[in-house]
């Protein structure tokens, strides 16, 4: 794998179809409730008893917590871009299954498309599909996003 001594990747190091798998991260009931208290205070994220009566049948993480955990999995994976992962936007974000206390999440990040940036010639735009799975291999989130990635070789 090419990259610098700090293992940062550049646009020039990527190829369509390349997949990087992340490490894993455990999700606790305390983390689910703490996040929900601050950002998404709905009963099925805050209270196990209320959650049992919900459509989920038990406590579940906010989709936004799943998105935040996925971001951590992405930026701590081998996709460490020189200058960081500069997000340009999310095209799609889906949560096909809920995340529950005790789940362990991991992500697969795939390069879907690449093109040079017209407005920033020293960068390329990379479209990624990040699929987050639980310990059973069930997909809990799919995100298609675009990131601005620096080129190793500057163009003018």
N, C-alpha and C positions, 0 to 999 in steps of 0.2 A: 504494500500500500504506500502510495506516495503521500507526502505531507512534510511539514517542517519538523525541526527537532522538538518542537512543542506539540507535535501531533495534530496541528491544525490543518484542516482541509480547505482547499480553495476550489473555486468553480472548475478549474482545469483538472482537478483530481476526480471529478464526478463523471458518471455515465448513466444514461437512461437505463433503468432496470436494476441498478445497484440497490441492494437491500442491506440495511444495518439493523441488527437486533440489539435492544437495550438490555441493561441489567434489569432486576426486578425491584419492586417496592411493595411493602405490606401496607394494608389499609386497616386502621383500627376504628372501633366505635367512637373512641374519644376524639380522634381526628375528624371523623364525619360530623359529630355534634359540634365541635369547636368551629369548624368551617361554616357550618349551617347557621350557628348562632350569629356569626359576624356577617355572612354574605347571602344566605339563602334560608331564612328561618321558616321553613315549612315543617309541619308535624312529622312527616315520614322521614325527615332528616334529623329530627331533634329528639323524638320520644319513641322508644321501642314499642310501648303499648299502643300509642296512636298509630304507629307505622303498621302494626299487625292488622289493624282495621282498614288500612289503605289498599289500593290496587296492588301494591308491592308485597303485602303480606309480611312485612318486616322492615327493619331499619335499612335505609339505602343512602348512599352518598349522593350529594348534589352532582349533577352533570358537570358543573363548573369546577368542583373539586377534582373530578376525573380529568378534566381538561388541564388543570394546573399540575396534577401528578404526571400527566402525559408530557407536559412541557419539560418537567424535570427529567423524565426518562430520555427525552430527545436530546437536551443539552448536555447530559452526562454520558451520552452514547459516543460512539466513534465519530459521529457527525459533529465534531467540534470545529466550527468554521472560524477562520481567522477573522477577528473583529466581532464574533458572536453571531447568533441566529437573528437576523434583522427581519422581522415579520412584515410582509406587505399586505397580508389579509388571508382570511379563511374562506374558501369557496364553499365547502360543505362541512358540517359537523353533525354527526349522528351518534346516538346512544342506544344501540339495539338491545342491550341488556343492562340492568342496574349493577352497580358495584355495592357489595355488602361488606360488613365488618368481617375481617379475617381473610378477605381476598388478597391475593398477591398479583400485582399487575406487571406486565412487561409490554414493550412496544416493538413493532417492526416498522421501520421507516424506509420507504421506497421512493427512489427518484422516478417521477413520471414523465417530466419534460424539462428541457433546459433551453434557455435562449439568452443572448447577450442583452444588456440593458442599453436602450437608446439614450436615455438621459444621464446615465452614470457609466461611462465606458470602462471604468476599472472594475465593474461588477457584472455578474450574470444573475438571471432570475431562474430559480429552481422551483418546480412544482413537486411537492412531496405528498405522498399518502402515508399517514401514520395510523396504523391499526393497533389498538391497545387491547390486550387479552388478559383474562384472569388465569388463575392456576389450572383451570380445566380446559384451557384453549378456547374458551368462548369469547367472542369479540364483544367488548363493552363500549368501545368508542372507535369511530372512523373519522378522521379529519383529513381533508385535502386543503393544503395551504401553499402559499407562495412565499419564498424567502429570497432576500437579496444576499448574494454570496460574493465576496471579493475574489477577483482573479489574481492568480499568482503573477501572471505577466500582464502588466498594464497595457491597454490599447488606447489609441487616441482617436 
